[in-house]
Amino acid sequence: QFTLSQDDRSKGKRRLRRPQIGALYATLAHWSTTDTDATIVMPTGTGKTETMLALLVCAQLRRVMVVVPNAALRNQIAEK
């Protein structure tokens, strides 16, 4: 079971933020009508890495392609 929960730092809980949840729902909605690839584009600092990891778990994906401009970002994602 997977539950999408919004961040509530007032209660000391770190969860997904609104842009991340929106991106997950948009991707899942896309895949509800087609099995074609989806591209997620989000601004810097909105949590793309956490969104990608949540999508891997939520949608039970076997693989995902991540395109990054340099080795430092690739390594950061691989460590997570």
N, C-alpha and C positions, 0 to 999 in steps of 0.2 A: 504494500500500500504506500502511496506517495501523496503527501498533502502539501499544497502550496500555501505557505504562511508568510504574511507580510512582517517585515522588521518592526519590532516594538522595543526600542532601546530604553523607554521609560520603565519597562519591566525587566530590563537586563537581558533581553532575548535578541540575539542577532540572527536574523533570518533573511530571506530575499527582500530586496527593496522593490518599490512599485515598478520602475522600468524593467527590472528583471522578470517580475511576474508577468508584465504585459508582453514581453518578448516571448516568454514560454507559452502563454495562451495563444498568441498570434501564430507561432510555429505549429502548435498542436491543432489549431483551427485549420491552417493550411493543409496539414497532413490528414485532416478528417475528410477532405474532398479529393485529394490527389496523393500519389506517392512520389511526386517529383521532388527534386532537391529544394531546400530552402536556404536562403541567405539571411543572416541576422546582422544588421548594421546598427551599432549603438555608439553614442559619443564616448570620448575618453572619460574614464572614471565612473562609468555606470555599472560596471561589474560584468563585463562580457565573459570573463573566464568562469565565474561562478554560474552564470546563466548557461553556458555550454555544459558544464559539469552536471547541473541540475537537469538539463534536457537529456543528457546521456542516461541518467537514472530514470527520470520520469517516463521517457518514451522507450526505455529499454533498447537503446540503439546498440548495434554491434560495432559501429565505427562512426567517426565524424572527421571531417577534414577541416583543419584550422590553418588559415593563411596568415602569417605574420611577417613583418618586414625585416626582422633580424634574429640572430641566434639567441640574444638575451631574452627576448620575449618567448621564443620557442622553449628555452630552458625553464623559464618561470612557469609556463603552462604545464610542461612535463612534470615538474616537481609537485604541482598541485594534484 
